[in-house]
Amino acid sequence: MALSKEQRRMRIKRRSLDKSRGTAERPRLCVFRSNTQFYAQLIDDSTGKTLASCSSLGLKEAQGIAKIEQAKVIGKAMAEKVIAAGITNVVFDRSGYLYHGRVKHFAEAAREAGLKF
């Protein structure tokens, strides 16, 4: 029986989470993309706390633009929040999504803004 897209993504996500967990020194930068929005969270897995978050719903400059441009704006804004919190090194968790399109543009914008992963 073939897996659905969502089942396949969840299998990949589970497998990658086994290998990369966020710590206090190097938290996990997790992304989620829906059909219309883009979300990012900085998570410390050792304590189970979300340190910072950013989404296209919460930013005015991310409203009404193309989805790839949204991802770039979110990546830059998230990097600024994380660096302001005193963190420069993170583990990137693409949540089972392929590294292209919105996920890739988000990561590139976060790197350009100063995050290292």
N, C-alpha and C positions, 0 to 999 in steps of 0.2 A: 504494500500500500504506500502510495506516495505521500510525502509530507506537504502540508500547506505552507505558504510563505511564512506565516507567523510561527508555525511549529519549527520550521527550519531555523528561523532567526533566534528563537528561544533556545534551541539546542546549541547553536554557536555561542550565544550569550553565556549560557551556563558553563560551557567548556572554557571560555576565556576568563570568566570570573574565578574559576579554580586556579588559574595561573597568576592572575594579577589582582591583588587586594590593595586597597589604599591604606596608608599609615598616617600618623600625625605629621611626619616629616615629608611624606610624598603621598598626598591624598589622591583619590581617583576622580578624574574628570569624566563624568558620565553624560552621554547625550541621548536624547529621544527625539524622534521626528514623527509628527503626524502628517496627515495629508496637507494641512494648511499651516501648522505652527512648528516651531523648533524650540527645544528646551535643553538646558544644561545644568548640571549640579556638580558641586565639588563635595565629595563624600569621604569621611574618615571611617573606614570599615572597622578599625579596632574599637572605636567607641560607638559606632552606628549613628553618627551625627552628620547632618548636612551642614557644611561650613559656609557655602555660598550657592546661590542659584540665580539663573537668568533665563528669561524666555522672551519669545517674540510677542507674547501677549502683554508683558510688563513694560516694554520699551516703546515709546512713541515713535522714535525714528525707524523702528522695524515694521511699522504698520503701513500697509498699502504699497509695498514694494515686492519685487520678485523674490521667490523663495530662496534662491542662492544668495541674493543680496542680503536677505534676512539673516541667513546663517553667518555671513561675514560680520554683520553688525553685532550679532549675539556673541560671536567669537571674540571680537575686540572688547566688548563690554564685560564679558566674563573674565577675560585676562586682566583687565583693569581692576575689577573687584578682587580677584585672587591676589594680585600683586600688592594691592592696598592692604590686604590681610597679612602680608609678609611671607607669602608662599610663592616660590618661583618654579619648583620642580613638581610635576604631577605625573600620574599614570593615566594615559588616555584610554577610555573604555568606549568603544564605538557601539556597544550594545547589540552586537550581532549584525549590524548594518555593514554593507560593503564600504570600503574606503574610497568613495567617489561621490560626486555631486555635492549635496549640502553638507555631508559629514566631512568631506575633504576640505571644502571651503571654510568651514568652521575651524577646523584644526589649523589650517594655514593662517587664518586671521589671528588666532590665539597665539601662534608662534611668532608672528610679526609683531604683536603687541608685547612680547617679552616672556611668554611662558616656555618652559623647556619640558619636552616629553618625547 
